[in-house]
């Protein structure tokens, strides 16, 4: 083999080595994350439902026939407006301004006692209701800040505040007062809810993707060590370091 061919083979071999080294170098770097200090807001996440503040459901106390119906489903009604008349000649009127959202009875039909005949809701005045499990409910308090987002309006965050929390039929319900909601939001629509239950400032943030059964692989001064850590408050990406030899400027290996 002449020198020219040998030289060409050597160059190609060196180029391959450089490419392989660069690939593994970049891969190893991409599997690392820098440990930094910062603020961490811990939140309880849930799905909320829009509810009307003003609501009315009409029911008969005894079985009676419906003689006349003066409204239609979807109609806007005013307080005091006639809704229907029964066979005793009693006319039932709306106790509030709102929209007739349900009409479950027809003219001349006999209505059984206790069954809802119609429902009226004020569609303009609403709040958010959230059902939580016991563990989450224990962390929620009146006055905590809330962030609301709607799937069809991604990128927009709306603020709210926890008004109260109470038990109901085995559930723990949170009532949220929204500062502002987008146009077109109606009762029974759903919203993603994030209730801010704690806030930490200037803490060491550990990427959760680096934690494996209470341990992380730390890279410091070119050395790799698997160390035990303990984290406290968390959000969707980071945890607050409360115990372990990890500091700002260290790197940690993350799981693929």
For each residue, the residues with C-beta under 8 A, 3 or more apart:
1: 5 6
2: 5 6
3: 6 7
4: 7 8
5: 1 2 8 9
6: 1 2 3 9 10
7: 3 4 10 11
8: 4 5 11 12
9: 5 6 12 13
10: 6 7 13 14
11: 7 8 14 15
12: 8 9 15 16
13: 9 10 16 17
14: 10 11 17 18
15: 11 12 18 19
16: 12 13 19 20
17: 13 14 20 21
18: 14 15 21 22
19: 15 16 22 23
20: 16 17 23 24
21: 17 18 24 25
22: 18 19 25 26
23: 19 20 26 27
24: 20 21 27 28
25: 21 22 28 29
26: 22 23 29 30
27: 23 24 30 31
28: 24 25 31 32
29: 25 26 32
30: 26 27
31: 27 28 253 254 256
32: 28 29 219 251 252 253 254
33: 207 209 210 251 252 254
34: 249 250 251
35: 204 205 206 207 246 247 248 249 250 251 252
36: 204 205 248
37: 202 203 204 205 248
38: 202 203 205 238
39: 199 200 201 202 203
40: 199 200 203 205 233 234 235 238 239 240
41: 196 198 199 200 235
42: 196 197 198 199 200 233 234 235
43: 147 194 195 196 197 235
44: 132 136 139 140 194 195 197
45: 192 193 194 195
46: 130 131 132 136 174 193 195
47: 130 190 191 192 193
48: 128 129 130 148 176 190 191 192 193
49: 128 129 130 188 189 190 191
50: 126 127 128 181 185 186 187 188 189 190 191
51: 126 127 128 129 187
52: 55 98 121 122 123 125 126 187
53: 122 125 126 127
54: 96 97 98 121 122 125
55: 52 119 120 121 122
56: 94 95 96 98 119 120 121
57: 116 118 119
58: 83 84 92 116 117 118 119
59: 113 114 115 116 117
60: 63 64 86 111 112 113 114 115 117
61: 113
62: 113
63: 60 110 111 112 113
64: 60 86 87 88 110 111
65: 86 87 108 109 110 111
66: 69 84 85 86 87 105 106 107 108 109 110 111 117
67: 84 85 86 87 89 107 108
68: 84 85 107
69: 66 83 84 103 105 106 107
70: 81 82 83 84 85
71: 75 77 81 82 83 84 100 103 118
72: 75 100 103
73: 100 101 102 103
74: 99 100 101
75: 71 72 99 100
76: 97 98 99 100
77: 71 81 83 94 97 98 99 100 120
78: 81 94 97
79: 94 95 96 97
80: 93 94
81: 70 71 77 78 93 94
82: 70 71 85 91 92 93
83: 58 69 70 71 77 91 92 93 94 100 118
84: 58 66 67 68 69 70 71 91 92 105 117 118
85: 66 67 68 70 82 89 90 91 92
86: 60 64 65 66 67 89 90 92 111
87: 64 65 66 67
88: 64
89: 67 85 86
90: 85 86
91: 82 83 84 85
92: 58 82 83 84 85 86
93: 80 81 82 83
94: 56 77 78 79 80 81 83 97 98 120
95: 56 79
96: 54 56 79 120 122
97: 54 76 77 78 79 94 122
98: 52 54 56 76 77 94 120 121 122 123
99: 74 75 76 77 120 121 122 123
100: 71 72 73 74 75 76 77 83 103 118 119 120
101: 73 74 119 120 121 187
102: 73 116 118 119
103: 69 71 72 73 100 117 118
104: 115 116 117 118
105: 66 69 84 109 111 117 118
106: 66 69 109
107: 66 67 68 69
108: 65 66 67
109: 65 66 105 106
110: 63 64 65 66
111: 60 63 64 65 66 86 105 115 117
112: 60 63 115
113: 59 60 61 62 63
114: 59 60
115: 59 60 104 111 112
116: 57 58 59 102 104 119
117: 58 59 60 66 84 103 104 105 111
118: 57 58 71 83 84 100 102 103 104 105
119: 55 56 57 58 100 101 102 116
120: 55 56 77 94 96 98 99 100 101
121: 52 54 55 56 98 99 101 187
122: 52 53 54 55 96 97 98 99 125
123: 52 98 99 126 186 187
124:
125: 52 53 54 122
126: 50 51 52 53 123 178 181 185 187
127: 50 51 53 163 175 176 177 178
128: 48 49 50 51 146 148 160 175 176 177 178 191 193
129: 48 49 51 173 174 175 176
130: 46 47 48 49 173 174 176 193 195
131: 46 171 172 173 174
132: 44 46 136 137 140 165 171 172 173 174
133: 136 137 172
134: 137 138 172
135: 138 139
136: 44 46 132 133 139 140 172
137: 132 133 134 140 165 172 174
138: 134 135
139: 44 135 136 197 198
140: 44 132 136 137 144 162 165 174 195 197
141: 144 162 165 197
142: 162 163 164 165
143: 161 162
144: 140 141 161 162 195 196 197
145: 159 160 161 195 196
146: 128 159 160 161 162 176 193 194 195 196
147: 43 157 158 159 160 193 194 196
148: 48 128 157 158 159 160 176 178 181 191 192 193 194
149: 153 154 156 157 158 191 192
150: 153 154 156 182 185 189 191 192
151: 154 190 192
152:
153: 149 150 156 182
154: 149 150 151
155:
156: 149 150 153 182
157: 147 148 149
158: 147 148 149 178 179 180 181 182
159: 145 146 147 148 178 179 180
160: 128 145 146 147 148 176 177 178 179
161: 143 144 145 146 176 177 179
162: 140 141 142 143 144 146 165 174 175 176 195
163: 127 142 175 176 177
164: 142 174 175
165: 132 137 140 141 142 162 172 173 174 175
166: 172 173 175
167: 170 171 172 173
168: 171 172 173
169:
170: 167
171: 131 132 167 168
172: 131 132 133 134 136 137 165 166 167 168
173: 129 130 131 132 165 166 167 168
174: 46 129 130 131 132 137 140 162 164 165 195
175: 127 128 129 162 163 164 165 166
176: 48 127 128 129 130 146 148 160 161 162 163 193 195
177: 127 128 160 161 163
178: 126 127 128 148 158 159 160 181
179: 158 159 160 161
180: 158 159
181: 50 126 148 158 178 185
182: 150 153 156 158 185
183:
184:
185: 50 126 150 181 182 189
186: 50 123 189
187: 50 51 52 101 121 123 126
188: 49 50
189: 49 50 150 185 186
190: 47 48 49 50 151
191: 47 48 49 50 128 148 149 150
192: 45 47 48 148 149 150 151
193: 45 46 47 48 128 130 146 147 148 176
194: 43 44 45 146 147 148
195: 43 44 45 46 130 140 144 145 146 162 174 176
196: 41 42 43 144 145 146 147 199
197: 42 43 44 139 140 141 144
198: 41 42 139 233
199: 39 40 41 42 196
200: 39 40 41 42 203 232 233 240
201: 39
202: 37 38 39
203: 37 38 39 40 200 240 241
204: 35 36 37 240 241 246 247 248
205: 35 36 37 38 40 238 239 240 241
206: 35 210 211 216 229 231 238 239 240 241 246 252
207: 33 35 210 211 237 238 252 254
208: 211 234 237 238 239
209: 33 254 255
210: 33 206 207 216 217 252 253 254 255
211: 206 207 208 214 215 216 229 231 239
212: 215 216 255
213:
214: 211 228 229 230
215: 211 212 226 227 228 229
216: 206 210 211 212 226 227 229 244 246 252 253
217: 210 224 225 226 227 252 253
218: 224 225 226 227 245 246 250 251 252
219: 32 222 223 224 250 251 252 253
220: 223 225 250 251
221:
222: 219
223: 219 220
224: 217 218 219 253
225: 217 218 220
226: 215 216 217 218
227: 215 216 217 218 244 245 246
228: 214 215 244
229: 206 211 214 215 216 241 243 244 246
230: 214 241 242 243 244
231: 206 211 234 239 240 241 242
232: 200 239 240 241 242
233: 40 42 198 200 239 240
234: 40 42 208 231 238 239 240
235: 40 41 42 43 238
236:
237: 207 208
238: 38 40 205 206 207 208 234 235
239: 40 205 206 208 211 231 232 233 234
240: 40 200 203 204 205 206 231 232 233 234
241: 203 204 205 206 229 230 231 232 244 246
242: 230 231 232
243: 229 230
244: 216 227 228 229 230 241
245: 218 227
246: 35 204 206 216 218 227 229 241 250 252
247: 35 204 250
248: 35 36 37 204
249: 34 35
250: 34 35 218 219 220 246 247
251: 32 33 34 35 218 219 220
252: 32 33 35 206 207 210 216 217 218 219 246
253: 31 32 210 216 217 219 224
254: 31 32 33 207 209 210
255: 209 210 212
256: 31
